[in-house]
Amino acid sequence: MKQSRFGKLTLLCALLLFVTTMLVGCGGSGGNKSDSSKKFINIATGGTAGTYYPIGGAMAEILNKSIPGMNASAQSTGASVANINMLKDGSVDLAIVQNDLTYYASNGTEMFKDKKVDNLRGIATLYPETCQIVTLQDSGIETIADFRGRRIAVGAAGSGTEANARQIMEAYGVTYADISVQYLSFGEAASALKDGNVDVAFVTAGYPTAAIQDIASQRKVRLIAVEESKADMLAAKYPFYTKTKIPAGTYAGFDQDVASVSVMAMLVTTDKMDDAMGGEVAKALFSNLDRLQAAHSVGKLITKETAMNGMSVKMNGGAEKFFKK
């Protein structure tokens, strides 16, 4: 009788051990299944002091809250050119990039000559980065036609700003042979303009721009216009340009509206992102624009209505479907 009870007890313990093992096994399997269902997205932005970084961080937050299983993160980078190269090598899934640089990359021109990246896809254009052409009010320079023989800061060598400067002057028949070319960053150009070492500086950035505010705080500035006919000419040749008006009062001491052109900051992926995910990303971001607006002042310029303005590459099919609804 004791033996029988002992046998039953042993059998019960064995069964309990078997069930426990199975449960642990199921739990492990369930965990693996959960991990495999997660969606990981890395977003390339720009420097921590710039605009792309806070906007990209807000995008990651929105995606994490809006898409089940999403694990999105934003990382600081060297901005547009670096971001395209990161998309190319697959180290990021989304990137904020200027639409003109996206155009150059997808067509193998300018700084991407012989380095074509033909699998880029657009999710949306975001907000304008305006080509601002600044001089001092006492320079005697009133139009781009006046640039001949003057010292012009065209941006850092090989930069998007430098390409903008060259293209805009070309619309007026002004070439590098007609001017003294100065390859300077925004900060360097601001210092040189204040010190009288250059006559004009090109700055491509969302306005108001800190570098120009710095000049205007010490010297009276003038913004040089890009006339509408020339803007039309530029847009016909380079599809990434859009017309822009810089409002009066944007900078201290200069109270006139100024016509110019802009390129667009845009959200870019590659053909590795399927249409379903592209549509989810577009829907999540453009259904939570208040969060982007809270992240940076340029967020108020991001709208669903303008999300295909200046689109310079083929769109992700899902994103395009969302905006065309």
N, C-alpha and C positions, 0 to 999 in steps of 0.2 A: 504493500500500500504506500509506504514511504517512498519506495523507488518510483512508483507510478506518479506520485505528486512531484517528485524531483524531476522526472522526465518531462512532465507538463510544464514545470517552471522553466526548465532549460529551453524547451520549445518556444515558450512565450518570449523569453529573452532574445532568442535568435530572431523571432519574428519582429520584435521591437527594433532590433539592430538593423534588420533588413529595411524596415519601413523608414527608419531614421536616415539610413544611407540613401534611399531613394529620394527622400525629401530634400536632402542636402544636394544631391545630384540635380534634382529639378530646379532647386533654387539657383545653382550655379549656371544651369542652362538658361534659366530665365534672365539672369544678369547679363549673360553674353548676348542674348537676343536683344535686350534693352540697349546695350552698347552699340550693337550693329545697326540699330534703328536710328541712332543719333545722326544728325546732319551737321557737319563741321564746315564753317565758312570763315576764311581769313580775309580781312578787308585791309588793303594797303591805303594809307592816307598821305600824310606829309609830315613836315616838322611839327613839333609840339607847340611852337609859337604861331603857326599858321592857321588857316581856315579849315583845311581838309581834315585835320586831326580831330577837332571837336565834332564836326559833322559826321565823320566816320565812326566815332565813338557812339554817337546817338543812334546811328544806323544799326550798329551791333546790338544795342539795347532793344531797339524796336524789333529786330528779327528774333531775338531770344524770347521776347514776350509774346510775339504774334504767331510764330511758326512752331508747332509741336515738335519736340525733339531737337530743336535748333541749338547749336553751340557756336555762336558767332563771336569773333573778337576783332578789334581794330588794332593795327600796329603803325607806329611812326616809321616813316620812310623818307627817302630823298625826293618824294613827290613824282610828278608826271612821267619823266623818262624812266626813272628807276621802277616806277609802278608797272609800266608796260613790260619792262624786262622781267619783272617778277611774275606777271601774268603769263608771259611766254614760257618761263621755266616751270610753271605750275606751283610755285611756292605760295601764291595767294589765289583766291577765287574771285574776288571782286576788287576793284581799285577805283579811286577817284583820280581822274586824268583830264587835262584840258582837251577839248574836242579837236583842236588843230593838231596836237601831237598824236592823237589817236588816228587822225587822217594820214599824217606823215608815215606812221608806223604801218598802217594797213596798205599803204601805197608804195612803201619803200623809198620815200623821198626825204629831203632835208637831213636831219640828224640820224634818220633811219635808212639812208641810202645804202643799198646792198645788205640791209638787215631787216627785210620785210617781215612783218608779223601778220599773216593773213587769216588768223582764226579769231580775231577780236570781235566781240559782239556788244552792242549797246544795250544797257538796261533803261537809262533815262538821261536826258540832260538836266542839269540842276539849276545853276544860276550863272549870270554873266560875269566874266572876268574882263574888265574893260581896258582897251588900249588907251592909256592916258599919256598925252604928249605935253610935257610941262616945260615952261621957260620962265624967266623973270620978266616982269612987266617992263623993265627998262632995257630989255635986250634989243628992242626994235624988230623982233620977229613976230609976225602976226599970222602967217600961213606957212604950210609945208613948202610952198614954192620959194620961201625966203631962206631955206636951209642951205642953199648952195654956198660953199666957202666957209661954213660954220662948223663948230665942233659938236658932234651929235653923239650922245651916249645911247647906244642901241640895245643895251642889255648884255648879259654875260655871253661870251662866245659859245655858239651852238645851242643857245637857249631858245625857248618858245618866243620870248620877247624879242630876241634878235631877228627871228624870222618874221614876226609881225611888223617890226620897224622897216625891214627891207621891202616887204610887200606893200605896205602903206605908202612909203616914199615912191615906190615904183609906179603906183597909180597916178602920181603927180609928175612922173618923168624925172624924178631925182634918184640917182644911183650912188653907190658908195664912192664912185670916182669923183662925184661932185662935192663931197663933204669930207671932213676929217673924222673918221670913224673912231669912236671910243667904246671899247668893250668893257662895260662896267655893270656890276650888280645894282639892285635898287639902292641899297645903302651907300655904295660907292658913288653912284650917280647923284644922289641927294647931296652928299658932301661936296662933290665937285661943282655942282650947280651953285650951291651957297657960296663957295669960295671963288667962283668966277672962272673955274678951269674947264667947264663945258658950257655950251649955250642952250642946249635942249636935252631933255632926258625922256626916253620912252619907258613907261612902266605898265606892264600888263597885270592887273590885279583887281579884285573887287574894291570898289570905292566906298568910303574914303580909305586911302592907303596911308599907312603910317609914314612911309618914306616921304610922301608928298606933304603930309601934315607937318612933318618936321621942317621942310623947306618953308612952308607958308607961315610957320610960327616966327620966322626970322626975316623973311624977305617977301615982297609982294610977287605973287606968281600969276601967270597967265596959262590957261589950258588952250592948246591949239586944236581947232576943229578938223574933223574929217567930213568934208561936205557930202551931202546926200548922194550926189551923182557919182562921187568917187567911192562911196560906200556900196552903191549898187554895182559898180565895176568890180570891186573886190569880192563881193558875194557871188557874182557870176563866175568869177575865176576860181575862187576858193570857197566851197560851200559851207565851211565852218563859221564864217563871219555872220554876225547879226548886227543890225543897227541899234544904237544906244544913245540915250541922251543923259549926260552928266548934269544933275540938277544944280541950279544956282545955289551958292552957299555951301556946297560940299566942302570947300576949302576956305579958310579965313581970308577975307579981303578980295575974293573973286566971286562976284554976284551975277553971273550970267549962265544960262543954260548953254551947254556945249555939246554939239553933235559929235559922235564918234562911232567906233565899231567895237564889238566885243567878240571874244571867243567864249565858249561855255565850259564850265566845269561839268563833267559828266561821270556817270557811274558805268564802268565797263567790266565785262567778264570775257570769257572765251567760249568756243563751241563745246567745251567740256561740261558746261552747265546746261542741263536739259531744259526744255521749254516749260515744263511744269514748275521747276524750281524758280526759273526766271520770272514767271508769272506770280508766284507766291512772294518773291522778294519785292517786286514792283508794287503789288497790292498792299503788302505790309507797310512799306515805307510811305506810300502816298495816301494811306489811310491814317497815318499818324504824323502829319506835317507839323502839328503843334510841338512835338518833341524836337524836331529839327529846328524849328524857329527858336525854341528855348536854348538850343545848343550854341547858336551864333546868329548875329544880326542878318547874315546873308540868307538864313533859313526862310525868311519871309518872301524871298524871291523864288523859292522852289514851289512850283505849282504843277498840278496834273495837266493843266491846259497848255503849259509851255514845255512839257517834258520830252517833246520830240523836236523842238526848235534847235536847229544847228546840229542835228544828229549826223555824225560824220562817218559812221560805219553801219554795216548791216545790223539790225536789231535782233536780240533774242526773241524767238517767236512768241513765247508766253508773255513777255513784257510788252511787245508790240500789240498783242491781242488785248491786253488789259487797257492800254491807253486809247485804243480805237473803239472801245465799247461806247 
